[in-house]
């Protein structure tokens, strides 16, 4: 099967976007990539912002709020790049807020609710490590605005990863309830960990045009090898295969629908409000 046939065989993303100049598949594929990355950052940023004022420690209250703010900033920058491809005049705010819940393209891992602190650490660790692998594959992207943005995002994300790695070690090595809660959260979320790196519609075009350095399957394989070494060292259960990978960014949960209602509240009550 040719690349163009592969492009046609993949299902359309769960939102209709009108991308200018999409005749060869490049622009459409780039748009789906940007949308998936932006939605990932947007959803985890808003979800983690729910800890503001109720963090387990004062320092963590400040840290998680700062991390959430960074993620929302990354989302805004990615939506802005996406808006440049959209031919219908929508700006970053409209793309971010004016969609129904089923129109979002974030990974199923991020559909899990905030939960307790251990659940938040597990979700963030699984996401941050997978996102780091994805960003690494975009460092030399042929789409220069994306490559330049990725360089900036990586400088900030390295501190997010250092923070969550410290917490994972702390909870994994703590006897009793902390470790038990960590393992329980892993059992719930680990089957969805790989959804961050599941193949996207139009992936062959992304690789063919040099937008991403390699297929997502190869990125995920390398990420899983690194995760396996870390989990073995900490005595944690190995990551299972991705659950229902063909629906990795669809069928969003009631928890996300509730979050969507919250983060669109101002936009719905004040038409034209910006962030």
Secondary structure, DSSP 8 states (H G I E B T S, - for coil): --HHHHHHHS---SS---BTT-TTSHHHHHHHHHHHHHHHHHHHHHHHHTTTTT-SSHHHHHHHHHHHHHHHHHHHHHHHHHHTTBTT---HHHHHHSS-GGG----GGGGS---SHHHHHHHHHHHHHHHHHHHHTTTT-SSHHHHHHHHHHHHHHHHHHHHHHHHHHHHHHSTTHHHHHHHHHHHHHGGGGGGGGS--TTHHHHHHTTSSSS-HHHHHHHHHHHHHHHHHHHT-------TTGGGTT-S--HHHHHHHHHHTHHHHHSTT---
